[in-house]
């Protein structure tokens, strides 16, 4: 019995070690880098099909506004008018750090983004390899604010939040 188990386990272990061998994490990081660059390019070219196909079923997109926590479907509906333009939006990664799970099926990353519309931004997210392809499970787009500018921007943010709260109070209970 022990010889049978060993005969089955040793080849399986060898396959696992070969798959996780030197260079496989680096190869996956390069795949993810290409995948994320293509995703950002799809938005820049208003290619909604490619852009939203990169999001896994059940994906979540967290936008820059506190109210922006969207399912894939909600985000696709909200973004549809932007994808009718020549370019939905333009972000380009100037730096990206990728970390892989031990089994190589999940990755998380953070990236510094150059934007034509805003100051430097940051994106972070979780990817899962599904049927041999990377898909975005969660993406979080965030504005970066230098620490020295925080007190200057605070009154602007507080005023906007106060207005949002007042607008929400004006909605009927069925629309809240």
C-alpha angles and dihedrals in degrees: 000000000000091000090052092051091047091048090055099039100047096059091044091051091049091054091049093048092048091050091050094039128125113310098018093101090046090048091051091048089054091048090051092047091053091044094052093044089052090049092053090045090053089059091046089053094041091241099157094174094059094037097054095037086065090063115086120232106276092022119159125217118199112199131198095266118077088235093057109097105131137176114227090262094048092048092048091052093047093047097045095097091051091054089055089068124079087259127019094200137318125235124156124189114237092179134011130183117197127192123188130208117244092260093045095234097107131045136181126197147173125209138187110227133208111211131192091206102041142024118272112315135189131226128192133174155147124256130193128197105233120182089343096310131100115242130183113246096176134004125187119194113195137179114232118220121190110241090238090059097048097094091047094052095041096083091049092051093045091051091051092048091049090052091048090052091049092048090050091053089055092058119096114254091254092058098049 
